[in-house]
Amino acid sequence: MDSPHILVLGAGSAGKRHARNLRALGCLISAFDPREDRLGEAAAEGPLISSHMKLDAALGAHGYDGFVIASPPVFHVDQVLAIAARHERWILCEKPLSVTAAEARRLEPVAGRVLLGYTYRWWPPLGRFRERLQAGEIGTLHTLRFVMSAHLADWHPWERYQDFFMANREQGGGALLDESHFIDLMLWIAGWPAKVYAQVEKISSLEISADDNVDILVSYASGLRVNLHLDLLGRPHERSITATGEGGTLAYVYEENAIKLCREGAADWQREAFTCERNEMFVGAAKELLALVRGGSESPVTCSVADGVRALQVVDACRESSASGRAVLLTP
């Protein structure tokens, strides 16, 4: 299969990125989007075999070897199921799988054909960070702190933030859902927690209907404690993960693209620097999709439907906790 034909559903920012990466990897690209202007933008970046404003027409065409879903989260489940009903092909679905775990579980019958795009799992520094923690480099792990702070108006400077799906709660926008990247990373690094307490709020003057500030406290049966802070307000932008163990502190700082280790009271950091660029995590997901399209692998996929359901179980618990003002127990 020299030039797989991939249909990209959603020609917004994420969809165009996937199209660029897959085209660079030798794929032929078709696109669906209900907005004609976005299809035009996608066509201006590179040739499209076909473009469609109606999903039924797009899926009715033949010759696809695989699919990418890059539409707002509220559409993911129905689009995966619509594809699966017509085509026995692999699908790379952007995260999150949906807006609730119950909705995402509708995908369990077709889970064997879905690769989920929590793309930080393909980011080399975070793979290395996880390896170093699991190797016991800082001993027994006591705390993890996740921070994601980035002002929404800076995300897509070419469009009004009010028009971005992230501004719209009904489409699956907001800090909690979109930045569930960090919930997924917590589960990937530390496993399943016992209890969560959360505040999920809109606290700013941003013209959005979605949440813009989230604080989560997570308890593990092992004694590990985790704090996640996610907001759409911060300037300058900040993304980091800090692990404190019996034998020191290990941190990954996105803006420095480095893992830092400190074992002393003074700030004497040992650095492991990386040169990779952000797009490499998306290329990693695209390469895995193409490997699956071309015949699969004996290894489990890097990120599965089950992983996506688990992340949404935590999201659901955060919403419940915020509404009730109480901690919520999590069952496996």
N, C-alpha and C positions, 0 to 999 in steps of 0.2 A: 504494500500500500504506500506508493511514493508520495502522493499528495492527498491526504484525507480531507474530505469535505465536511466542514463543521458549520452547523447553524448556531449563531449567537442570538439568544433571545434577550433583547434589551440593548439599545445602542447608546446608552448614556456613558458616563465616564468609565465605569467598570467594564461595560461591554466593549467599548472601543479599545481599552487596554488589552482585553483578552484577544480581540481580533488582531491587533498589532502583533502580539506575541505569537499567536498561532500562525499567522501569515509568515512571520520571520522563521518559524520552525518548519515551513514548507507546506502549510495547509492552504486549501481553498476555503473561502469564507462566504457564507450567506448570512443575512441578518433579518431579524424581525424587530419592529418597534412601532407602536401606534402613532408616533410623532414623525412626520415626514422630514422635519428639519434634522432630527438626529440620524435618520437613515442617510440623508445627504452628507452630513459630517463624516459618517463612517465610510461612505463611498469616496469622499475626498482624500481619505487617508490611504486607501488602497482598493484594489478591484474587489467587487462583490459579484459572486456568481448570480445571485438573485437577492432582491430585497422585498420585504412584505410588510404591510401595515395591518394585515389581518392574520391572527395566529392560525386559524384553520387552514388558510391558504398556504402559509409557511410550512405547516406540518404535513400538508397534503402532497408537497413536492417530494420527489424520490432522490435517492443517491446520497443521503447523509451518512457519514461514518461516525459521527458523534455530535454532541450538543453541549452548549454552555448556556446556563441561565444566569443572567446578570440584571434581572428586573428587580423592582422593590420586593422586599421579603413577603408581603402579603400575597403575592402571586406565585411564590415558589412551588408550593405543594401542587396546586392545580396544574401548573405548567409541566412539572415533572410527570404527573400522572397522564397528562395529555400526550406527552412524548412517548411514554412507556406503552400507551395503548396502541400506538401505531408503529413504533420502531424499537427493535431489540438492540439498542445501542447504549454505550456509556454516556453519562451526563455528568458534567462538572457543574455543580450548583453553588452559587455564591452563598455565603453565610448571611444571617442565620437561616436554618432550614425553613422556618416559618415564624409566626409571632407567639405561638404557644407550643408546649410539648405535645398536647393532645392533638393539635392540628398536624404537627410534624410526624406523629406516629402513623398517620395515614400512608406514609411512604414506606413503612416496614415491608410490605409485600414486594416492592421493587428495589429494596435496599442494595441488592447485589449488582445494581447497575448505576449507582450514584456515588460520586466522589464529592465530598463537601469542601468548600473553599475557605476554611479557616486558615488563611494563607501564612500566618506566622509559623505554622508547623513546618513550612518549607524554608524558613529564614535561618541560614546557617548559624548566626550567633546564638539564636535561642535554642537550636538543637544542641549546640556546644554547652550552653548554660545548663540545660537539663542534664546532659551527660556528666558534667562536673558535680552537680548536686547529687545525682544518683550514685556517683563514685565515692561519695562521702567526704569530699574535699574540705567541707567545713563542719563535719561531724553531724551529730543529731540536729535536725532542723527544728527551730523553734518558731520562727515567724517568716511570713512572706508578705511583701507590700507591692501592690501593683498600682501604678499611676498612669493615667491617660488624660491629658489636659490639652485641648486644642480648640481654639475659637471657631465656631461653625462658619462664620463669614469668610474665613481664610481657606476653607477646604476647596471650594470651586470658585475661584475669583472671576471666572468667565460667565457666571450666572448669578442671579439673585439667590441668596441662601433661602429666601422664603419659598422659592420654586423647587428647591432640592427636596427629594423624598425624605431626607433626614429631618426636615422641619415638620413632617406630617405624621402624627401618631397613627392614623388609620392605615397608612402605607407601610408601617413598620419602622419609622424613624425613631430617633432618640438615642441618648447616650447608652442606656442599658442594653437595648437590642443590638445596635450597631457595634458597640464596643464589647459585646459578649466575646470577642476575640480573647479578652483577658480572663474571662470566666473559663473559656475553653483551655487556655494555657494553664490556669490553676489546676484544672482537672487532669490535664496532660502531665503536669509536673508532680502533683501531690495526690491524685486519686480522688475518691469520692468523699465529700465531707459529711459531717453529722448534723450541722445546724447553721442557719444563716439569720442574720438580722440586717435589715437594709432600710435606707431612706432613698426613695426614688422621687425626684421633685423637678419642677420648673421654678427656678429662683431668679432668673435674669429678665431683662427687658427684650430678649430676642423674640421676634415675631414668629413663634412656632407653637404648635399644639403638642409637641413631644417633650419628654423630660430632657433637661440639660445638666443635671447634677445628680450623681449617684454615689452613695457611700455604703459599702457592704462590709460587715464583719462576719467572718466564717470560722467555725470551730471544727476541728477534727478529733476523732476519738483518740488518736495518738498523742494529743496535747498540742499539736501544731495549731497556730492561730494565723489567720490571713486577713489582710485589709486590702480592699480594692476601692480606689477612687477614680471615677470616670466623670469628666465634664466636657461641655462644648463651649467653654468660656475662656480658657487660659491663653495668655500671651506672655512670654513666648511659649511655644508648644513644648510639652514634656511627656515623654514615654519612658518608663523605667520599671524594672522588677528588682527588688532587693530582698535577698534571703539572709537571715541571721541564724547562725548555727552555734553549737557549743564551741566550735573552733574558729570562729571568725564570721565575716560578712562577705557575701558574693553578690555583686550587682551587675545588671546589664542596663546600660544607658543608651537608648536609641540615638539620641542626638550626638553622642560621642562615638557611636558604633563600636563599643568596647565592653568587654567583661572586666570587672575590677574586683580584686580580692584584697581584703585588709584583715590582718590578724592582731594588730596592735591598737592601743588607745589613740595614738596619733594617726592622722590621715595619710598613712604611708601605703598607697595603693599600688598593687602589682597589676599591670594592664595587659590584656590580650586584645589587640586591636584587629578590626576586620575592614576589608576594603569593598565588600559587596554593596550593591545599590538596592534600593527598595524594590525595584521591579523584579529582582531575581527571585523573590518569593512567589510572584505570580507566574514567572517562567517555570519554576519548579512544579507548580500545580499543573500547568499546561503540559509539561513533559510527561507527568504521570498520567494525565488523561490520554495522551497519545500512545503511551505504552499499553494502556488498557484497551484502547481502540484497536491496536495492532495485535492483540492476542492475550492481553492480561498478564498476570504475574502470580507466582506461588505465594507471595507475601500479601498480608492484609493491606488494604488501602491506607494511606497516611491519615486520612480523616473520613469517617464513615457516617452514615445516617444515625447509627447508635450514638456516636460521639455528639452529633447535633442535637439529638433528643435529650441527652444528659445535660448539655449546656442550657437547653431551654427549660429543663426541670428546675435548674438553679435560678434562671430568670423568673420563672413562675413563682418560685418561693420568695424571691426578692420583692416582687409585686405584692404578694400576700403579706409579707412582713411589713412593708411600708404602709399598706392600707390598715393593718391591724395594730401597728405599733409594738408587735411582739416578735420574738424569735420564732423561726419555723424549723421544725425537725425535717430532715431529709431521709427518705428511705431509698435504698438502691433500686 
